[in-house]
């Protein structure tokens, strides 16, 4: 559907349910594009994240090798809304809160006088608008979609009076603050857990050890052993039942995919295979408590670990560790989680950037006695549980916010406003 037809369809939809006092507008009525270049002031370089934030690029978890030519970047001001031209169909837009520079690959929109920037930044995260952004983007495939300002400007939207825009922002403000505080708590807990892992897995329980030794993995307590994973575990991987055989699938045996290996216990999987699928393929059935390692995967998936809370089957993309008795499974899970960066580095040695059983078997790990392994695991499990509780609370808050946004931006729930504009 071409943008003009999409916009016409939007307008027909809106006319059927325009809240009293609201108007149907095009985004070009609300915004002007800003292309402000040629500056060299010492201001921070900003980036738009897919989840709708604009943050300093220096805070992102990746390295940038090239020097930014600030005079070629777009200068932005607080109140501007910037969006990723190639990712707006995913909701990659955000409100600028500090003056800075942003890549010319982004589009910068400045609300006209009288508009509430915070309202429109929220409106751009509204699911019907994200669908409109996708429908107006140009390109033949998602990876090539582009939303240029002339097409952006033709999108129809419902505009509340300015005072009601501010009222909607105020109504969402308490939950936004609670979400922000919860995210801060989670971030702090992760920092605490990482520091605790570093201390416990390198130096042992506090006050337990006085003598230490240097090893290939660093300094560890004298009483600990350091052994290769291949010496203390049997490494098990499997195969995939044929997708062309329906009888191999939709069974009762949980089937783990690499995307589900994400530093947690796996108790339920998206897919299941049948007994026939297990018997007629190289799929490997692994017992409860088995630690898994994702050997393949895009992005940051490779190197992630999980522990099975149910008996489950895996293919060649997941490696299971069946230990010989000198390891407590939860301790192995924490050690491999702690070794995530090291595991990813050894994967980079291969041409395919994947891990293999041979590479993993040669990874050395620290091995305390079983009692200390259990005590260390208990401490780390407690921190993991606290993070999980906060993550559950955050998920509930985000769902509540989404429900409120749907009600407020559709006009189903109205906030008090003084006059109209």
C-alpha positions in Angstrom: 0.0 0.0 0.0 1.4 3.4 -1.0 1.8 6.1 1.7 -1.1 8.2 0.3 -3.4 5.2 0.5 -2.2 4.3 4.0 -2.8 7.8 5.2 -6.3 7.8 3.7 -7.0 4.6 5.5 -5.7 6.1 8.8 -7.9 9.1 8.4 -11.0 7.0 7.7 -10.2 5.0 10.9 -9.6 8.1 13.0 -12.8 9.8 11.7 -14.8 6.9 13.1 -13.4 7.5 16.6 -12.0 10.9 17.0 -12.2 11.9 20.7 -14.1 15.2 21.4 -11.7 18.1 21.1 -9.0 16.2 19.3 -8.0 16.8 15.7 -6.7 14.6 12.8 -3.4 16.1 11.7 -0.4 15.1 9.5 2.9 14.9 11.3 4.2 17.6 8.9 1.6 19.9 10.7 3.4 19.2 14.0 7.0 18.9 13.1 9.7 20.5 10.9 12.8 18.7 9.9 16.0 20.1 11.4 19.3 19.8 9.5 21.7 21.9 11.5 25.3 21.1 10.6 28.7 22.9 10.5 29.2 23.2 14.2 32.4 22.3 16.1 31.4 23.0 19.7 32.5 20.4 22.3 29.2 18.7 22.8 28.4 15.0 23.4 27.7 12.6 20.5 24.3 11.0 21.0 22.7 7.7 19.7 19.1 6.5 19.4 18.4 3.0 20.8 15.8 0.6 19.5 13.9 0.8 22.8 13.3 4.6 22.4 16.1 6.2 24.3 18.7 8.8 23.3 21.9 8.4 25.2 25.5 9.4 24.9 27.2 7.1 22.4 30.1 6.7 24.8 27.8 4.8 27.2 26.9 2.1 24.6 28.3 -1.4 25.0 30.5 -1.2 21.9 33.7 0.5 20.7 33.9 3.2 18.1 37.2 3.4 16.3 36.6 6.4 14.0 36.8 10.0 15.1 33.5 11.9 14.8 33.6 14.9 12.5 31.2 17.1 14.5 30.8 19.6 11.7 29.1 16.9 9.6 26.8 15.7 12.4 23.4 17.1 13.2 23.2 19.5 16.1 20.2 18.7 18.3 18.6 20.6 21.2 16.4 19.5 24.2 12.8 18.9 23.0 13.9 17.6 19.5 12.8 14.1 18.6 15.4 12.1 16.6 14.7 8.8 14.9 16.8 6.2 13.2 15.8 6.5 9.5 16.5 2.8 9.0 14.8 1.5 12.2 11.8 3.8 12.7 9.6 0.8 11.8 10.9 -0.8 15.0 10.2 2.3 17.1 13.8 3.6 17.2 13.1 7.1 18.2 13.5 9.2 21.3 13.4 12.6 23.0 16.5 14.7 23.1 17.2 15.8 26.6 20.6 17.5 26.2 22.2 19.5 23.5 24.6 17.5 21.4 25.4 15.9 18.0 23.7 13.0 16.3 24.7 11.1 13.2 23.3 12.4 9.8 21.9 8.8 9.4 19.2 9.9 11.8 16.3 12.3 11.1 15.7 15.1 13.5 12.2 16.5 14.0 11.5 19.7 16.0 7.9 20.2 17.3 6.3 23.5 16.4 5.6 26.0 19.1 2.8 25.0 21.5 3.4 21.3 21.1 4.5 19.0 24.0 7.7 17.1 23.0 7.3 14.5 25.7 3.8 13.7 24.5 4.9 13.2 20.9 7.9 11.1 22.0 5.4 8.8 23.8 3.1 8.9 20.8 5.8 7.6 18.6 6.1 4.5 20.8 2.3 3.8 20.4 1.8 0.6 18.5 -0.6 2.0 15.9 2.0 4.7 15.1 4.8 2.1 14.8 2.7 0.2 12.3 2.2 3.5 10.4 5.9 4.1 10.4 6.4 0.7 8.9 3.8 1.1 6.3 5.3 4.5 5.2 8.9 3.2 5.1 10.5 2.7 1.7 12.3 -0.5 0.7 11.8 -4.1 -0.4 12.9 -5.8 2.8 13.0 -4.9 6.5 16.7 -4.5 6.5 16.4 -1.9 3.8 13.4 0.0 5.1 13.9 3.8 5.3 11.5 6.4 6.6 12.4 9.7 5.1 10.9 12.9 6.5 8.7 13.6 3.4 7.0 10.3 4.0 7.0 10.7 7.8 5.2 14.0 7.3 2.3 12.4 5.5 1.4 10.1 8.4 -1.9 11.0 10.0 -2.2 11.3 13.8 -4.7 12.2 16.4 -3.7 15.5 18.2 -5.1 16.3 21.6 -5.1 19.9 22.8 -1.8 21.1 24.1 -3.0 21.1 27.7 -4.3 17.5 27.3 -0.9 16.5 25.8 0.7 17.8 29.0 -2.0 16.0 31.1 -1.2 12.7 29.4 2.5 13.1 30.1 1.7 14.0 33.7 -0.5 10.9 34.1 2.3 8.6 32.8 5.1 10.4 34.8 4.7 8.4 38.1 4.9 5.0 36.4 7.8 6.3 34.2 9.7 7.3 37.4 9.0 3.9 39.0 10.2 2.1 35.9 13.4 4.2 35.9 14.0 3.5 39.6 13.5 -0.2 39.1 15.9 -0.2 36.1 18.4 1.5 38.3 18.0 -1.1 41.0 18.4 -3.9 38.5 21.5 -2.2 37.1 23.0 -1.9 40.6 22.2 -5.5 41.4 24.0 -6.6 38.2 27.1 -4.6 39.1 27.0 -6.1 42.6 26.6 -9.6 41.2 29.5 -9.2 38.8 31.8 -7.9 41.6 30.7 -10.7 43.8 31.4 -13.3 41.1 34.8 -11.8 40.5 35.6 -12.0 44.2 34.1 -15.5 44.9 35.3 -17.2 41.8 38.8 -15.9 42.0 39.5 -15.7 45.7 36.9 -17.9 47.3 34.7 -17.4 50.3 35.7 -14.4 52.5 38.1 -15.4 55.2 38.4 -19.0 53.9 41.8 -18.7 52.2 45.1 -17.2 53.2 47.4 -18.7 50.6 47.1 -18.2 46.8 48.8 -19.3 43.7 49.3 -18.0 40.2 47.6 -20.1 37.4 46.8 -19.7 33.7 43.4 -18.2 34.7 45.0 -15.8 37.3 45.5 -16.0 41.1 43.3 -18.5 42.9 43.4 -20.1 46.4 46.2 -22.6 46.9 43.7 -25.3 47.8 41.8 -25.0 44.5 42.5 -27.0 41.4 42.5 -25.7 37.9 41.4 -28.1 35.2 40.2 -28.1 31.6 36.5 -28.4 31.0 37.2 -31.5 28.9 38.8 -33.2 31.9 36.0 -32.7 34.3 32.9 -32.9 32.0 31.6 -35.0 29.1 30.6 -32.5 26.4 27.4 -33.4 24.6 25.8 -31.9 21.6 23.1 -33.3 19.2 21.3 -32.8 15.9 18.0 -31.4 14.6 15.1 -33.6 13.6 14.0 -33.1 10.1 11.6 -30.1 9.8 10.0 -31.8 6.8 8.7 -34.6 9.1 5.7 -33.3 11.1 5.6 -36.4 13.3 9.0 -35.4 14.7 7.6 -32.2 16.1 4.8 -31.0 18.4 5.6 -33.8 20.9 6.2 -33.6 24.6 10.0 -33.4 24.8 11.2 -29.8 25.4 13.5 -28.6 22.6 16.0 -25.9 23.5 17.0 -23.3 20.9 20.1 -21.1 21.3 17.9 -18.0 21.8 16.6 -19.6 25.0 20.1 -20.0 26.4 20.2 -16.7 28.3 21.9 -17.0 31.7 18.9 -18.5 33.5 17.2 -21.8 34.3 15.2 -23.2 31.4 11.9 -24.7 32.6 9.8 -24.3 29.5 10.7 -24.1 25.8 9.0 -22.6 22.8 9.0 -25.9 20.8 8.9 -29.6 21.7 9.9 -32.7 19.7 8.4 -36.2 19.7 9.8 -39.5 20.8 10.1 -40.3 17.1 12.0 -37.1 16.5 14.4 -38.0 19.2 15.0 -41.6 18.1 15.2 -40.8 14.4 17.8 -37.9 14.7 21.0 -37.1 16.5 19.1 -34.8 18.9 20.5 -35.3 22.4 18.3 -35.7 25.5 19.9 -34.1 28.5 18.9 -34.5 32.2 17.6 -31.9 34.6 20.5 -29.8 36.0 22.6 -30.0 32.8 24.5 -26.7 32.1 24.2 -25.6 28.5 26.4 -23.3 26.4 25.3 -21.6 23.1 28.0 -22.3 20.6 26.4 -20.5 17.7 24.2 -17.5 17.4 24.1 -13.9 16.2 24.8 -10.9 18.3 25.6 -11.7 21.8 24.0 -15.2 21.9 27.2 -17.1 21.3 28.8 -17.9 24.7 25.7 -17.6 26.8 24.9 -20.3 29.3 21.8 -21.8 31.0 20.9 -24.6 33.3 18.1 -27.1 32.6 15.2 -27.1 35.0 13.5 -29.9 32.9 14.8 -32.8 30.9 15.2 -31.4 27.4 16.7 -32.2 23.9 19.4 -30.0 22.1 21.0 -29.9 18.7 24.5 -29.1 17.6 24.1 -25.4 18.4 24.0 -26.1 22.2 26.7 -27.9 24.2 25.7 -29.8 27.3 28.1 -30.4 30.2 27.7 -33.8 32.0 30.1 -33.5 34.9 32.1 -36.4 36.3 31.2 -35.6 40.0 33.9 -33.1 40.9 31.5 -30.2 40.0 28.3 -28.9 41.4 26.2 -28.0 38.4 25.1 -24.6 39.7 28.7 -23.7 40.4 29.6 -24.7 36.8 26.8 -22.5 35.6 28.2 -19.5 37.5 31.8 -20.2 36.4 30.7 -20.3 32.7 28.6 -17.2 33.1 31.6 -15.4 34.6 33.7 -16.7 31.7 31.3 -15.3 29.0 33.8 -12.8 27.5 36.6 -15.4 27.5 34.4 -17.9 25.8 33.4 -15.4 23.1 37.1 -14.6 22.5 38.0 -18.2 21.8 35.1 -18.4 19.4 36.6 -15.5 17.4 39.6 -17.7 16.6 37.5 -19.7 14.1 36.6 -18.5 10.7 32.9 -18.9 11.4 33.1 -17.0 14.7 31.5 -20.1 16.4 32.5 -22.1 19.4 33.2 -25.9 19.1 33.4 -28.7 21.6 37.1 -28.9 20.9 37.7 -25.3 21.7 35.5 -25.4 24.8 37.1 -28.6 26.1 40.4 -26.7 26.4 39.0 -23.9 28.6 40.5 -24.0 32.2 38.2 -23.4 35.2 38.8 -23.1 38.9 37.6 -26.0 41.1 37.1 -25.6 44.8 35.9 -28.5 47.0 32.2 -29.3 46.6 31.2 -27.7 49.9 32.7 -24.4 48.9 31.2 -24.7 45.4 27.7 -25.1 47.0 28.3 -22.1 49.4 29.5 -19.9 46.5 26.5 -20.9 44.4 24.1 -20.2 47.2 25.4 -16.6 47.5 25.2 -16.0 43.7 21.8 -17.7 43.4 20.5 -15.3 46.1 21.6 -12.3 44.0 20.2 -13.9 40.9 16.8 -14.4 42.6 16.8 -10.7 43.7 17.4 -9.7 40.1 14.7 -12.0 38.9 12.2 -10.5 41.3 13.0 -7.0 40.1 12.8 -8.0 36.5 9.4 -9.5 37.1 8.3 -6.2 38.7 9.8 -4.3 35.8 7.9 -6.4 33.3 4.6 -5.8 35.1 5.3 -2.0 35.2 6.1 -2.0 31.5 2.8 -3.9 30.7 0.9 -1.5 32.9 2.5 1.5 31.1 1.6 0.0 27.7 -2.1 -0.5 28.8 -2.2 3.1 30.1 -0.6 4.4 26.8 -3.2 2.6 24.8 -6.0 4.0 26.8 -4.7 7.6 26.9 -3.5 7.9 23.3 -6.7 6.4 21.9 -8.8 8.8 24.0 -10.6 6.0 25.7 -9.4 7.5 29.0 -9.4 11.3 29.2 -7.3 13.5 31.5 -8.5 16.8 32.7 -7.3 19.7 30.6 -7.9 23.4 30.9 -9.2 24.8 27.6 -8.1 23.6 24.2 -5.5 24.7 21.6 
